[in-house]
């Protein structure tokens, strides 16, 4: 754990660097070994994937920017929800422009979506709470089962939605 924290603090990240460990702990507690393959959508440098991989998961960054840390598996392309079939869990930790695709993935696979910026509906100004309500409405309209959670890192963008696909 200390080595992980030292590694995190050697790299520059936007936002609270503790969010990565918080998400890893959440995945371990919630899913354990029930999931193996994880999509880290818009995962930037890939610190989350690196930490998940050290816990035995097979996580890869899917991000068109293509600047992951050395040794982190990545796909340099934009994420599309039709990729969700390959993974056991889709994580969108502040997924920016991929927010809709992560939400659409909730129809197919379990997701953890922690939104930050309103790329959901550019026709309206949505703050954090309104953005979450809009995504929740999408989930309700599509029978996605979900729960709103507060993650233990500095906000204001530490609210998330965990979901499972609709029952068939």
Secondary structure, 3 states (H helix, E strand, C coil): CHHHHHHHHHCCCCCCCHHHHHHHHHHHHHHHHHCCEEEEECCCCCHHHHHHHHCCCEEEEECCCCCCCCCCCEECCCCCHHHHHHCCEEEEECCHHHHHHHHHHCCCCEEEEECCCCCCCCCCCCCHHHHHHHHHHHHHHCCCEEEEEECCCCCCCCEEEEEECCCC
